[in-house]
């Protein structure tokens, strides 16, 4: 818990970045709780590395690398989809939605 508090969310910030806990109650009965660790990866201007853990040592570089790979893959899929539509026209969407 002590490590989590090092990266606790800033209560004065509108962005929930860092470690936090949300508790959902009804009539003083805990229905659900959630511990989370959230930080921004992109755009780079939103990264606040002071809220990112130092251990394991590769965490920061691997996280940014994985997000970048996912974005490139998603972008490639979107471009491929757009080219497919341009090649076959919008009627291909009607066929795929009906099938």
C-alpha positions in Angstrom: 0.0 0.0 0.0 2.9 2.3 0.8 4.1 2.0 -2.8 0.7 2.8 -4.2 0.5 6.0 -2.2 3.7 7.2 -3.8 1.8 7.3 -7.1 -1.6 8.4 -5.7 -3.9 10.5 -7.8 -3.7 14.2 -7.3 -7.0 15.2 -5.7 -6.6 18.7 -7.2 -6.3 17.5 -10.7 -9.2 16.9 -13.1 -7.3 13.9 -14.7 -7.3 10.7 -12.7 -3.7 9.8 -13.2 -1.8 7.5 -10.8 -3.1 5.1 -8.2 -6.6 5.4 -6.9 -9.5 3.6 -5.4 -13.2 4.0 -6.1 -15.9 2.6 -3.8 -19.5 2.3 -4.8 -22.0 2.1 -2.0 -25.7 2.0 -1.4 -27.1 2.6 2.1 -23.6 2.3 3.5 -23.2 -1.2 2.0 -20.2 -1.6 -0.3 -21.4 -2.9 -3.6 -18.2 -2.7 -5.5 -14.7 -1.3 -5.2 -12.0 -0.7 -7.7 -8.3 -0.1 -7.3 -6.8 1.4 -10.4 -3.5 2.6 -11.7 -4.0 5.0 -14.6 -1.5 7.1 -16.6 -1.5 8.8 -19.9 0.7 7.5 -22.7 -0.3 9.6 -25.6 -0.2 12.4 -26.6 3.3 12.8 -25.2 2.4 16.2 -23.9 0.0 14.6 -21.4 2.6 12.1 -20.0 3.5 12.9 -16.4 6.3 10.5 -15.7 6.4 11.5 -12.0 3.2 9.4 -11.7 4.8 6.3 -13.4 6.5 3.6 -11.3 10.3 3.2 -11.5 10.1 -0.6 -11.0 10.3 -2.7 -13.0 12.9 -0.6 -14.7 11.6 -1.4 -18.2 8.0 -0.5 -17.4 8.1 3.0 -18.9 9.8 2.1 -22.1 7.8 -1.1 -22.6 4.5 0.7 -21.9 5.1 3.4 -24.5 6.4 0.9 -27.0 3.3 -1.4 -26.6 0.9 1.6 -27.0 2.8 2.7 -30.1 2.7 -0.7 -31.7 -1.1 -0.9 -31.0 -1.6 2.5 -32.5 0.3 1.6 -35.6 -1.6 -1.6 -36.0 -4.9 0.1 -35.5 -4.0 2.8 -37.9 -3.0 0.3 -40.5 -6.3 -1.6 -40.1 -8.3 1.7 -40.5 -6.3 2.7 -43.6 -6.9 -0.8 -45.1 -10.6 -0.6 -44.4 -10.8 2.9 -46.0 -9.0 1.6 -49.1 -11.3 -1.4 -49.3 -14.3 1.0 -49.2 -12.8 3.2 -51.9 -12.1 0.2 -54.1 -15.4 -1.6 -53.8 -17.7 1.4 -52.9 -20.1 1.8 -50.1 -22.3 -1.1 -51.2 -19.7 -3.5 -49.6 -20.8 -2.1 -46.2 -24.4 -3.0 -46.8 -23.5 -6.5 -47.8 -21.2 -7.1 -44.8 -23.8 -5.7 -42.4 -26.6 -7.8 -43.8 -24.6 -11.1 -43.9 
